[in-house]
Amino acid sequence: MKFNKFIYTFVFLIFSFGTVSAQYEDFENNNQNNNHRSSRTQWFLDHFTFGGNVGFGLGFGDNSVSYVEINPIIGYRFNNYFNAGLIFTYEYYKYKYAMMSDISRSIYGGGIYAEAFPLDFLVIHAEAQYLNFENYYNWNGSDAQRMWDMPILVGAGYRRVISDRVNVNFMLLWNINNTNELNYNVYSNPIVRVSIQF
């Protein structure tokens, strides 16, 4: 049931972005193909994008948190105004407490994302992920049970174009699926993300 909701929501988001970007379908394809590429295969491969973001933090002292976060992406640039693809997630946290033993936790999973660029400097982002995590909510000191969360993130931000292949996105995202029966979510609002794509 949850997984179906996940798929339906993302399909809706894809079609929403697709209709917004459909009016820009020409996006100089003919000129670029004639001038720069003679091979259709090379043109197809040139539209794949790669990138993501990496985050880390080091905590010191008795009550501290250290973490590493990696979010690689692979996508396809349909035109100059829209791309979509796959996102993968791995996060590792280590909680250090003065009065109890240390706790480490890993989160992993993946999902799909879509981005629209209605203006050169603006990115509109949506993603839906399916993430597995250790549930320490209502933890009784024994091994935490692994659970699934399905965050759906939407938001917008500033897009800095470095070259025709590289851009950096500074985004503010919101988890619109932030309630579940566990009273726990992998992402808490708001989410600030900086990502690079090439």
N, C-alpha and C positions, 0 to 999 in steps of 0.2 A: 504494500500500500504506500509506504513512504517512498520507496524507490520509484513507483509510478508517478507520484506527485513531483519528485525530483525531475523526471524526464519531461513531464507535461509542462512544468514551469520553464524549463530551459528551452524547449521547442518554441513556446510562446515568445520568449525573449529573442531567440534567433530570428523568428519571422518578423518581429517588431523592428529589429535593427535592419533586417533585409529589406523591408518595404521603405524604410527611411533612406537607405543607401541606393535603392533601385534607380532613382532618378539620375544618379551619377554614373551609370553603368559604363559609359564610354571611356571615361578617365584616361584618355590619351593612349589607349591600347594600340591602336593602329599605327600611330606615329612611332611609339617606342619599339614595336615589333619590326617595323620597316627599317628604322635607323640603327637599332642596336642588336637585334637578334633575328636570325633567319630560321632558327630551329624552334618548332613549337614545343618540343620537349624541354629545351633550355628555358623558354619563356615560362612554362609551367613550374619548373623547379625554382626559378627566380622569385616566385611568389610565396614560397615557404618562409616563415619567420621563426626565429628561435630566441630564447632569452629567459626572463624570469627575474626573481629577486632572491637575495640571500640576506638573512638577518642574523645577528648574534648579540648576546649580552653576557657579561660576566658579573656575577654577584659576589661580594666579599662580606665576611662577618657572619654572625650567628643566624640571622634571619635574612636569607638572600635567595635569589633565583638566578640561575645561569641557563641560557638557552641557545639553541642553534635552529634556524629555520631555513629551508631550501624549497623554493617553488619554481622548478623549471617548466617552461611552456614550449609547445610546438604548435604553430598555427599556419593558416593559409590566408594570404592577403587577396581577397576577391577583387578588390579595386582600391583606389586611394582613400576610400571612405569607410571601409568595413573589413575586419578580419575576425576569424574565429578559429578555435582549435582546442587542444587538450592541455590541461594543467595538472601537474603532479605535486604532491605535498609531502614533506617529511619535516617533523619538528621534534626536537628533543629538549626536555626541561629537567633540571635538577634543582629541587627545593631543599634548602638547608635550614633546619630549625634548631634552636638552642635547646628546647625541652624534649625533643623526640628525634628518632632516627631520620636520616635523609631519605627523600623520596625522589625517584627518577621516573620520568614518564615519556613515552614516545607516541606520536600521532602520525599516521600515514594514510594515504589514499590519493584520490584524484578526481577529476571531473572535466567539465567543459566550460569554455568561456567565449564571450563575444565582445568586440569593441567596435564602436562607431566613432568617426572623426568628422563631425559636421563642419568644423572649422579647423584650420591648421594647428591652433594651439589648444584645442579642446578634445578630450577623450571621454567617452561615455562607456562605462565598463559594466558587464554583468557576468557572473560565474555561478555555477552550481557544482558543489563537490560532495563526495561521499567519503567521510573520514572516520577512521577507527581510532579510538582513544581508550585510555584506562580511566575508568570512572572512580574518582576518589570522593565524589559527593556521597555523604552518609557512610564514609569509610569507617570500618570497625577495626582497622589495624591488620587485617589479613590481606592477602593478595587482592588487588582491585580487579573488578570484572571489566573486561574489554567490551566497549559499546560502540555503536555507530551514531554519528551526527551528520546532518545534511544541511550545512550552511548554504544559503543563497545570498550572494553578495551583489549589491548594485551600488553604483555611485558614478562620480565624475571627477575630473581633475585637469591639471595642466599638462600639455604634451609639448615637449621640447624636441624639435627635429634637429638632429646633429648632422645627418647626411641623408642621401636618398635611401639608404638601407638601415640607418640607426636612429632610434628615437628613445627618449627617456620619458616615462610617465610618472607624475606625482599625483596620487589619487587619494580621495577620501571615500571610503566604502562603508556600507551599512548592511548588516546581516538582517534580512527581512524574515528569516525563519529562525528567530532567536528564542522560541519557546518550544519545549518538548516535555515529555513525561519525566525526564530525568532532572529537570530544573538545572541543567548544566549545558553550556554550549562551548564549543571549541573557540569560537571568536566572540569577543564582547565588543559592543559598539562604543564609539566608532572605530573603524580600522584605517590606519594610515599605511599606505603602501607606495614604495618607489620601485619601479621595475624598468628594465632595459630590454629592448627588442632590436634584433638585427636580421 
